[in-house]
Amino acid sequence: MPETIITSEAPSTPTQINHPSHIICRVCEKQFSQYTCPRCNIRYCSLHCYKSHSLRCTESFMRENVVQEMQQLQPDNETKQKMLDILKRFHEEEETDSMDEDDSYMSEETIQKIMSGSQISLDDLSAEERKCFQRAVASGRAEQVD
């Protein structure tokens, strides 16, 4: 197959042979090519043909654009500090939520006994309640109860 496909049989001048408007798209082979891929130099006629001609070319083009955009979006110190504050707040809320979840492991029956002033022992607690109690004692949270 020849390198270029000429659409006219008898060009009037020799320069017309290499003129871009007379070269057929290498992808669809239906339209005249108007563009050249900067990576592989294949001639194509439209965006659709460019996107479908080579995944390697289009992927590398997209990758380079994303990397370039990311480099331009380097955060300043103020933005970094705001993000750190948001993350700290989120972490503190998570810790608070996990403490609240630990409290919810007590059964309604155990809570009623405590509220009525009855004394309870470790034997009165379920296995899960015992674990939560032991974790609270180990972390010092049980000492904070007044």
N, CA and C atoms as an extended XYZ file, in Angstrom:
438
Properties=species:S:1:pos:R:3:atomname:S:1:resname:S:1:resid:I:1 pbc="F F F"
N         0.847       -1.169        0.000 N   MET     1
C         0.000        0.000        0.000 CA  MET     1
C         0.893        1.231        0.000 C   MET     1
N         0.630        2.223       -0.837 N   PRO     2
C         1.487        3.413       -0.907 CA  PRO     2
C         1.354        4.266        0.359 C   PRO     2
N         2.382        5.082        0.633 N   GLU     3
C         2.402        5.934        1.807 CA  GLU     3
C         1.278        6.954        1.780 C   GLU     3
N         1.018        7.574        0.640 N   THR     4
C        -0.055        8.558        0.545 CA  THR     4
C        -1.048        8.110       -0.506 C   THR     4
N        -2.290        8.405       -0.252 N   ILE     5
C        -3.340        8.069       -1.207 CA  ILE     5
C        -3.750        9.362       -1.884 C   ILE     5
N        -3.611        9.414       -3.170 N   ILE     6
C        -3.942       10.603       -3.942 CA  ILE     6
C        -5.372       10.464       -4.445 C   ILE     6
N        -6.144       11.524       -4.297 N   THR     7
C        -7.543       11.451       -4.708 CA  THR     7
C        -7.765       11.925       -6.134 C   THR     7
N        -6.816       12.595       -6.680 N   SER     8
C        -6.975       13.070       -8.053 CA  SER     8
C        -5.992       12.311       -8.932 C   SER     8
N        -6.415       11.924      -10.114 N   GLU     9
C        -5.547       11.119      -10.969 CA  GLU     9
C        -4.513       11.940      -11.711 C   GLU     9
N        -4.855       13.161      -12.050 N   ALA    10
C        -3.923       13.986      -12.816 CA  ALA    10
C        -3.796       15.351      -12.163 C   ALA    10
N        -2.873       15.486      -11.239 N   PRO    11
C        -2.709       16.788      -10.600 CA  PRO    11
C        -2.187       17.805      -11.608 C   PRO    11
N        -2.634       19.035      -11.455 N   SER    12
C        -2.211       20.061      -12.400 CA  SER    12
C        -0.790       20.524      -12.127 C   SER    12
N        -0.360       20.453      -10.856 N   THR    13
C         1.016       20.824      -10.526 CA  THR    13
C         1.591       19.781       -9.585 C   THR    13
N         2.890       19.601       -9.572 N   PRO    14
C         3.505       18.612       -8.687 CA  PRO    14
C         3.279       18.913       -7.203 C   PRO    14
N         3.113       20.168       -6.812 N   THR    15
C         2.928       20.491       -5.395 CA  THR    15
C         1.561       20.052       -4.889 C   THR    15
N         0.610       19.849       -5.783 N   GLN    16
C        -0.713       19.414       -5.362 CA  GLN    16
C        -0.693       18.004       -4.787 C   GLN    16
N         0.244       17.184       -5.166 N   ILE    17
C         0.321       15.805       -4.689 CA  ILE    17
C         0.509       15.762       -3.178 C   ILE    17
N         1.395       16.592       -2.646 N   ASN    18
C         1.693       16.571       -1.219 CA  ASN    18
C         0.843       17.545       -0.410 C   ASN    18
N        -0.054       18.238       -1.040 N   HIS    19
C        -0.897       19.199       -0.331 CA  HIS    19
C        -1.793       18.449        0.658 C   HIS    19
N        -1.859       18.883        1.920 N   PRO    20
C        -2.597       18.153        2.950 CA  PRO    20
C        -4.069       17.920        2.620 C   PRO    20
N        -4.691       18.805        1.888 N   SER    21
C        -6.120       18.638        1.618 CA  SER    21
C        -6.397       17.508        0.639 C   SER    21
N        -5.358       16.953        0.046 N   HIS    22
C        -5.546       15.873       -0.909 CA  HIS    22
C        -5.121       14.519       -0.352 C   HIS    22
N        -4.800       14.461        0.914 N   ILE    23
C        -4.409       13.195        1.531 CA  ILE    23
C        -5.601       12.663        2.320 C   ILE    23
N        -5.922       11.419        2.103 N   ILE    24
C        -7.066       10.790        2.757 CA  ILE    24
C        -6.715       10.433        4.205 C   ILE    24
N        -7.700       10.551        5.066 N   CYS    25
C        -7.560       10.186        6.484 CA  CYS    25
C        -7.115        8.730        6.581 C   CYS    25
N        -6.066        8.485        7.368 N   ARG    26
C        -5.536        7.123        7.518 CA  ARG    26
C        -6.389        6.261        8.442 C   ARG    26
N        -7.322        6.873        9.152 N   VAL    27
C        -8.139        6.125       10.096 CA  VAL    27
C        -9.427        5.643        9.437 C   VAL    27
N       -10.224        6.589        8.946 N   CYS    28
C       -11.505        6.193        8.351 CA  CYS    28
C       -11.409        5.967        6.841 C   CYS    28
N       -10.400        6.547        6.223 N   GLU    29
C       -10.175        6.445        4.776 CA  GLU    29
C       -11.390        6.885        3.970 C   GLU    29
N       -12.133        7.874        4.501 N   LYS    30
C       -13.313        8.388        3.814 CA  LYS    30
C       -13.231        9.881        3.555 C   LYS    30
N       -12.548       10.599        4.442 N   GLN    31
C       -12.468       12.057        4.352 CA  GLN    31
C       -11.031       12.478        4.062 C   GLN    31
N       -10.889       13.731        3.645 N   PHE    32
C        -9.548       14.281        3.486 CA  PHE    32
C        -8.980       14.573        4.872 C   PHE    32
N        -7.727       14.275        5.054 N   SER    33
C        -7.105       14.535        6.356 CA  SER    33
C        -6.805       16.017        6.488 C   SER    33
N        -7.047       16.534        7.671 N   GLN    34
C        -6.769       17.946        7.941 CA  GLN    34
C        -5.743       18.103        9.060 C   GLN    34
N        -5.507       17.027        9.777 N   TYR    35
C        -4.652       17.103       10.955 CA  TYR    35
C        -3.617       15.986       10.949 C   TYR    35
N        -2.572       16.194       11.761 N   THR    36
C        -1.526       15.190       11.928 CA  THR    36
C        -1.326       14.944       13.417 C   THR    36
N        -1.291       13.693       13.806 N   CYS    37
C        -1.053       13.347       15.206 CA  CYS    37
C         0.364       13.777       15.579 C   CYS    37
N         0.534       14.535       16.653 N   PRO    38
C         1.872       14.990       17.043 CA  PRO    38
C         2.774       13.870       17.552 C   PRO    38
N         2.217       12.749       17.908 N   ARG    39
C         3.003       11.634       18.426 CA  ARG    39
C         3.485       10.692       17.329 C   ARG    39
N         2.551       10.266       16.479 N   CYS    40
C         2.918        9.245       15.485 CA  CYS    40
C         2.853        9.750       14.042 C   CYS    40
N         2.472       10.998       13.861 N   ASN    41
C         2.398       11.652       12.546 CA  ASN    41
C         1.386       11.033       11.591 C   ASN    41
N         0.437       10.288       12.103 N   ILE    42
C        -0.604        9.747       11.227 CA  ILE    42
C        -1.568       10.881       10.873 C   ILE    42
N        -2.061       10.847        9.649 N   ARG    43
C        -2.998       11.871        9.187 CA  ARG    43
C        -4.412       11.437        9.558 C   ARG    43
N        -5.229       12.382       10.052 N   TYR    44
C        -6.610       12.082       10.410 CA  TYR    44
C        -7.489       13.283       10.089 C   TYR    44
N        -8.812       13.047       10.057 N   CYS    45
C        -9.732       14.091        9.606 CA  CYS    45
C       -10.575       14.713       10.717 C   CYS    45
N       -10.725       14.040       11.845 N   SER    46
C       -11.642       14.549       12.869 CA  SER    46
C       -11.212       14.093       14.263 C   SER    46
N       -11.894       14.637       15.251 N   LEU    47
C       -11.624       14.248       16.632 CA  LEU    47
C       -11.932       12.772       16.845 C   LEU    47
N       -13.009       12.319       16.265 N   HIS    48
C       -13.373       10.904       16.378 CA  HIS    48
C       -12.249       10.009       15.836 C   HIS    48
N       -11.713       10.357       14.687 N   CYS    49
C       -10.622        9.554       14.113 CA  CYS    49
C        -9.363        9.641       14.975 C   CYS    49
N        -9.086       10.824       15.531 N   TYR    50
C        -7.923       10.953       16.407 CA  TYR    50
C        -8.064       10.036       17.618 C   TYR    50
N        -9.243       10.069       18.241 N   LYS    51
C        -9.465        9.256       19.439 CA  LYS    51
C        -9.415        7.764       19.146 C   LYS    51
N        -9.755        7.388       17.936 N   SER    52
C        -9.796        5.957       17.630 CA  SER    52
C        -8.546        5.452       16.911 C   SER    52
N        -7.613        6.325       16.571 N   HIS    53
C        -6.468        5.851       15.782 CA  HIS    53
C        -5.441        5.082       16.604 C   HIS    53
N        -5.203        5.491       17.862 N   SER    54
C        -4.194        4.801       18.668 CA  SER    54
C        -4.416        5.125       20.138 C   SER    54
N        -4.679        4.114       20.903 N   LEU    55
C        -4.882        4.292       22.332 CA  LEU    55
C        -3.601        4.812       22.993 C   LEU    55
N        -2.477        4.380       22.499 N   ARG    56
C        -1.193        4.813       23.060 CA  ARG    56
C        -1.020        6.327       22.908 C   ARG    56
N        -1.361        6.863       21.740 N   CYS    57
C        -1.224        8.306       21.508 CA  CYS    57
C        -2.193        9.100       22.379 C   CYS    57
N        -3.448        8.696       22.384 N   THR    58
C        -4.439        9.459       23.140 CA  THR    58
C        -4.202        9.346       24.642 C   THR    58
N        -3.820        8.177       25.126 N   GLU    59
C        -3.560        8.003       26.557 CA  GLU    59
C        -2.365        8.841       27.003 C   GLU    59
N        -1.304        8.839       26.235 N   SER    60
C        -0.126        9.613       26.633 CA  SER    60
C        -0.427       11.109       26.579 C   SER    60
N        -1.234       11.530       25.605 N   PHE    61
C        -1.637       12.930       25.514 CA  PHE    61
C        -2.427       13.329       26.757 C   PHE    61
N        -3.402       12.511       27.129 N   MET    62
C        -4.215       12.793       28.311 CA  MET    62
C        -3.362       12.784       29.579 C   MET    62
N        -2.477       11.813       29.704 N   ARG    63
C        -1.622       11.702       30.883 CA  ARG    63
C        -0.761       12.954       31.028 C   ARG    63
N        -0.157       13.397       29.940 N   GLU    64
C         0.689       14.590       29.995 CA  GLU    64
C        -0.114       15.817       30.400 C   GLU    64
N        -1.331       15.945       29.880 N   ASN    65
C        -2.172       17.084       30.241 CA  ASN    65
C        -2.551       17.060       31.715 C   ASN    65
N        -2.878       15.900       32.239 N   VAL    66
C        -3.248       15.784       33.651 CA  VAL    66
C        -2.050       16.105       34.536 C   VAL    66
N        -0.897       15.573       34.206 N   VAL    67
C         0.316       15.833       34.997 CA  VAL    67
C         0.644       17.319       34.980 C   VAL    67
N         0.543       17.935       33.814 N   GLN    68
C         0.826       19.362       33.692 CA  GLN    68
C        -0.159       20.176       34.541 C   GLN    68
N        -1.421       19.827       34.486 N   GLU    69
C        -2.439       20.523       35.277 CA  GLU    69
C        -2.184       20.337       36.772 C   GLU    69
N        -1.810       19.132       37.184 N   MET    70
C        -1.539       18.867       38.598 CA  MET    70
C        -0.344       19.688       39.088 C   MET    70
N         0.657       19.840       38.257 N   GLN    71
C         1.831       20.614       38.643 CA  GLN    71
C         1.470       22.086       38.833 C   GLN    71
N         0.505       22.561       38.054 N   GLN    72
C         0.093       23.961       38.177 CA  GLN    72
C        -0.794       24.182       39.393 C   GLN    72
N        -1.342       23.123       39.955 N   LEU    73
C        -2.255       23.240       41.084 CA  LEU    73
C        -1.572       22.985       42.425 C   LEU    73
N        -0.296       23.261       42.541 N   GLN    74
C         0.407       23.055       43.804 CA  GLN    74
C        -0.192       23.979       44.862 C   GLN    74
N        -0.612       23.442       46.001 N   PRO    75
C        -1.275       24.263       47.019 CA  PRO    75
C        -0.287       25.177       47.743 C   PRO    75
N        -0.789       26.339       48.143 N   ASP    76
C         0.039       27.246       48.926 CA  ASP    76
C        -0.080       26.871       50.410 C   ASP    76
N         0.662       27.561       51.257 N   ASN    77
C         0.692       27.222       52.686 CA  ASN    77
C        -0.676       27.388       53.347 C   ASN    77
N        -1.420       28.407       52.934 N   GLU    78
C        -2.750       28.634       53.519 CA  GLU    78
C        -3.691       27.471       53.204 C   GLU    78
N        -3.656       26.997       51.970 N   THR    79
C        -4.498       25.869       51.568 CA  THR    79
C        -4.103       24.614       52.335 C   THR    79
N        -2.800       24.403       52.498 N   LYS    80
C        -2.332       23.240       53.249 CA  LYS    80
C        -2.818       23.297       54.698 C   LYS    80
N        -2.747       24.487       55.301 N   GLN    81
C        -3.170       24.643       56.692 CA  GLN    81
C        -4.665       24.389       56.839 C   GLN    81
N        -5.456       24.880       55.886 N   LYS    82
C        -6.906       24.634       55.926 CA  LYS    82
C        -7.198       23.140       55.848 C   LYS    82
N        -6.485       22.447       54.983 N   MET    83
C        -6.701       21.007       54.839 CA  MET    83
C        -6.307       20.277       56.122 C   MET    83
N        -5.208       20.683       56.736 N   LEU    84
C        -4.794       20.075       58.007 CA  LEU    84
C        -5.853       20.294       59.087 C   LEU    84
N        -6.412       21.501       59.142 N   ASP    85
C        -7.462       21.788       60.125 CA  ASP    85
C        -8.687       20.911       59.892 C   ASP    85
N        -9.074       20.751       58.639 N   ILE    86
C       -10.225       19.903       58.300 CA  ILE    86
C        -9.957       18.466       58.719 C   ILE    86
N        -8.757       17.970       58.420 N   LEU    87
C        -8.415       16.593       58.778 CA  LEU    87
C        -8.378       16.394       60.290 C   LEU    87
N        -7.844       17.383       61.022 N   LYS    88
C        -7.818       17.285       62.483 CA  LYS    88
C        -9.235       17.238       63.044 C   LYS    88
N       -10.103       18.126       62.528 N   ARG    89
C       -11.490       18.144       62.988 CA  ARG    89
C       -12.176       16.811       62.708 C   ARG    89
N       -11.941       16.283       61.520 N   PHE    90
C       -12.523       14.996       61.140 CA  PHE    90
C       -12.037       13.895       62.080 C   PHE    90
N       -10.734       13.892       62.369 N   HIS    91
C       -10.156       12.879       63.260 CA  HIS    91
C       -10.760       12.984       64.663 C   HIS    91
N       -10.910       14.204       65.163 N   GLU    92
C       -11.497       14.393       66.491 CA  GLU    92
C       -12.946       13.908       66.523 C   GLU    92
N       -13.702       14.190       65.456 N   GLU    93
C       -15.094       13.727       65.389 CA  GLU    93
C       -15.155       12.204       65.352 C   GLU    93
N       -14.228       11.594       64.640 N   GLU    94
C       -14.177       10.132       64.577 CA  GLU    94
C       -13.917        9.540       65.956 C   GLU    94
N       -12.984       10.159       66.701 N   GLU    95
C       -12.689        9.668       68.046 CA  GLU    95
C       -13.904        9.809       68.950 C   GLU    95
N       -14.592       10.942       68.853 N   THR    96
C       -15.793       11.167       69.654 CA  THR    96
C       -16.866       10.152       69.296 C   THR    96
N       -17.046        9.910       68.008 N   ASP    97
C       -18.038        8.930       67.561 CA  ASP    97
C       -17.706        7.537       68.070 C   ASP    97
N       -16.415        7.171       68.042 N   SER    98
C       -16.049        5.829       68.500 CA  SER    98
C       -16.273        5.694       70.000 C   SER    98
N       -16.079        6.779       70.766 N   MET    99
C       -16.367        6.726       72.201 CA  MET    99
C       -17.861        6.537       72.423 C   MET    99
N       -18.671        7.260       71.647 N   ASP   100
C       -20.126        7.128       71.763 CA  ASP   100
C       -20.569        5.721       71.416 C   ASP   100
N       -19.930        5.131       70.422 N   GLU   101
C       -20.269        3.767       70.026 CA  GLU   101
C       -19.938        2.784       71.136 C   GLU   101
N       -18.812        3.027       71.840 N   ASP   102
C       -18.440        2.142       72.942 CA  ASP   102
C       -19.517        2.173       74.028 C   ASP   102
N       -20.072        3.364       74.300 N   ASP   103
C       -21.109        3.485       75.313 CA  ASP   103
C       -22.367        2.727       74.919 C   ASP   103
N       -22.636        2.621       73.654 N   SER   104
C       -23.876        2.000       73.192 CA  SER   104
C       -23.835        0.482       73.307 C   SER   104
N       -22.716       -0.091       73.716 N   TYR   105
C       -22.641       -1.544       73.861 CA  TYR   105
C       -23.296       -2.029       75.148 C   TYR   105
N       -23.670       -1.110       76.008 N   MET   106
C       -24.327       -1.525       77.246 CA  MET   106
C       -25.784       -1.839       76.941 C   MET   106
N       -26.225       -2.960       77.437 N   SER   107
C       -27.613       -3.366       77.198 CA  SER   107
C       -28.559       -2.476       77.991 C   SER   107
N       -29.795       -2.456       77.572 N   GLU   108
C       -30.820       -1.668       78.265 CA  GLU   108
C       -30.963       -2.133       79.720 C   GLU   108
N       -30.869       -3.425       79.920 N   GLU   109
C       -30.988       -4.001       81.266 CA  GLU   109
C       -29.873       -3.492       82.178 C   GLU   109
N       -28.641       -3.472       81.671 N   THR   110
C       -27.495       -3.003       82.456 CA  THR   110
C       -27.651       -1.522       82.763 C   THR   110
N       -28.091       -0.760       81.793 N   ILE   111
C       -28.283        0.679       82.000 CA  ILE   111
C       -29.340        0.911       83.081 C   ILE   111
N       -30.417        0.144       83.048 N   GLN   112
C       -31.485        0.279       84.054 CA  GLN   112
C       -30.962       -0.035       85.457 C   GLN   112
N       -30.133       -1.068       85.576 N   LYS   113
C       -29.559       -1.430       86.887 CA  LYS   113
C       -28.710       -0.287       87.423 C   LYS   113
N       -27.898        0.287       86.548 N   ILE   114
C       -27.016        1.379       86.965 CA  ILE   114
C       -27.852        2.596       87.352 C   ILE   114
N       -28.870        2.914       86.562 N   MET   115
C       -29.714        4.083       86.814 CA  MET   115
C       -30.502        3.942       88.127 C   MET   115
N       -30.861        2.721       88.465 N   SER   116
C       -31.630        2.506       89.701 CA  SER   116
C       -30.740        2.520       90.940 C   SER   116
N       -29.431        2.588       90.732 N   GLY   117
C       -28.509        2.644       91.853 CA  GLY   117
C       -28.033        1.285       92.305 C   GLY   117
N       -28.434        0.245       91.618 N   SER   118
C       -27.990       -1.103       91.984 CA  SER   118
C       -26.519       -1.261       91.646 C   SER   118
N       -25.859       -2.047       92.460 N   GLN   119
C       -24.464       -2.340       92.161 CA  GLN   119
C       -24.416       -3.529       91.217 C   GLN   119
N       -23.495       -3.444       90.278 N   ILE   120
C       -23.325       -4.558       89.342 CA  ILE   120
C       -21.871       -4.987       89.353 C   ILE   120
N       -21.649       -6.237       89.054 N   SER   121
C       -20.284       -6.771       88.997 CA  SER   121
C       -19.964       -7.125       87.550 C   SER   121
N       -18.732       -7.525       87.335 N   LEU   122
C       -18.331       -7.945       85.987 CA  LEU   122
C       -19.155       -9.133       85.514 C   LEU   122
N       -19.595       -9.949       86.459 N   ASP   123
C       -20.397      -11.126       86.090 CA  ASP   123
C       -21.760      -10.728       85.525 C   ASP   123
N       -22.238       -9.535       85.887 N   ASP   124
C       -23.534       -9.065       85.387 CA  ASP   124
C       -23.443       -8.562       83.940 C   ASP   124
N       -22.224       -8.305       83.464 N   LEU   125
C       -22.030       -7.755       82.114 CA  LEU   125
C       -21.909       -8.870       81.081 C   LEU   125
N       -22.364       -8.559       79.884 N   SER   126
C       -22.170       -9.512       78.782 CA  SER   126
C       -20.697       -9.469       78.375 C   SER   126
N       -20.285      -10.388       77.537 N   ALA   127
C       -18.881      -10.442       77.100 CA  ALA   127
C       -18.488       -9.136       76.397 C   ALA   127
N       -19.370       -8.616       75.556 N   GLU   128
C       -19.087       -7.370       74.833 CA  GLU   128
C       -19.014       -6.186       75.795 C   GLU   128
N       -19.924       -6.135       76.779 N   GLU   129
C       -19.912       -5.063       77.772 CA  GLU   129
C       -18.643       -5.125       78.613 C   GLU   129
N       -18.211       -6.335       78.935 N   ARG   130
C       -16.983       -6.521       79.708 CA  ARG   130
C       -15.782       -5.963       78.937 C   ARG   130
N       -15.723       -6.285       77.628 N   LYS   131
C       -14.612       -5.792       76.796 CA  LYS   131
C       -14.607       -4.265       76.764 C   LYS   131
N       -15.769       -3.664       76.569 N   CYS   132
C       -15.864       -2.203       76.526 CA  CYS   132
C       -15.445       -1.586       77.856 C   CYS   132
N       -15.880       -2.199       78.958 N   PHE   133
C       -15.519       -1.711       80.284 CA  PHE   133
C       -14.006       -1.780       80.489 C   PHE   133
N       -13.408       -2.904       80.116 N   GLN   134
C       -11.962       -3.075       80.286 CA  GLN   134
C       -11.191       -2.084       79.412 C   GLN   134
N       -11.685       -1.830       78.210 N   ARG   135
C       -11.035       -0.822       77.351 CA  ARG   135
C       -11.140        0.562       77.977 C   ARG   135
N       -12.296        0.879       78.552 N   ALA   136
C       -12.490        2.184       79.185 CA  ALA   136
C       -11.559        2.353       80.376 C   ALA   136
N       -11.384        1.304       81.167 N   VAL   137
C       -10.474        1.356       82.317 CA  VAL   137
C        -9.037        1.520       81.834 C   VAL   137
N        -8.662        0.763       80.824 N   ALA   138
C        -7.287        0.817       80.311 CA  ALA   138
C        -6.962        2.190       79.718 C   ALA   138
N        -7.939        2.817       79.070 N   SER   139
C        -7.673        4.113       78.434 CA  SER   139
C        -7.831        5.281       79.399 C   SER   139
N        -8.387        5.017       80.592 N   GLY   140
C        -8.567        6.086       81.567 CA  GLY   140
C        -9.922        6.763       81.470 C   GLY   140
N       -10.750        6.356       80.544 N   ARG   141
C       -12.072        6.970       80.403 CA  ARG   141
C       -12.989        6.603       81.567 C   ARG   141
N       -12.807        5.452       82.155 N   ALA   142
C       -13.664        5.029       83.269 CA  ALA   142
C       -13.436        5.908       84.490 C   ALA   142
N       -12.248        6.484       84.643 N   GLU   143
C       -11.936        7.354       85.771 CA  GLU   143
C       -12.609        8.702       85.627 C   GLU   143
N       -12.984        9.082       84.406 N   GLN   144
C       -13.587       10.387       84.159 CA  GLN   144
C       -15.058       10.424       84.538 C   GLN   144
N       -15.660        9.278       84.831 N   VAL   145
C       -17.078        9.215       85.175 CA  VAL   145
C       -17.258        9.717       86.597 C   VAL   145
N       -18.162       10.676       86.791 N   ASP   146
C       -18.421       11.225       88.138 CA  ASP   146
C       -19.671       10.637       88.714 C   ASP   146
